[in-house]
């Protein structure tokens, strides 16, 4: 339990930030899953820049680590390149 005003505010901020981060991380995970499940190259090429931008934004605001974002971008690029 928070004993100071600043601790109470910090608690409120952390709760709202956690919800914000969970929403955007989940949205990005769903987009990644949609891209990985795509079997058509044209559809995958349309999704690729959007998903890459989402990952870059999450890394920029420290929701995910920048290396994780780079690894995910690399893996989805490989997936798109393998599609016929």
Secondary structure, DSSP 8 states (H G I E B T S, - for coil): ---SHHHHHHHHHHHHHHHHHHHHHHHHHHHHHHHHH---HHHHHHHHHHHHHHHHHHHHTTSS-HHHHHHHHHHHHHHHHH--
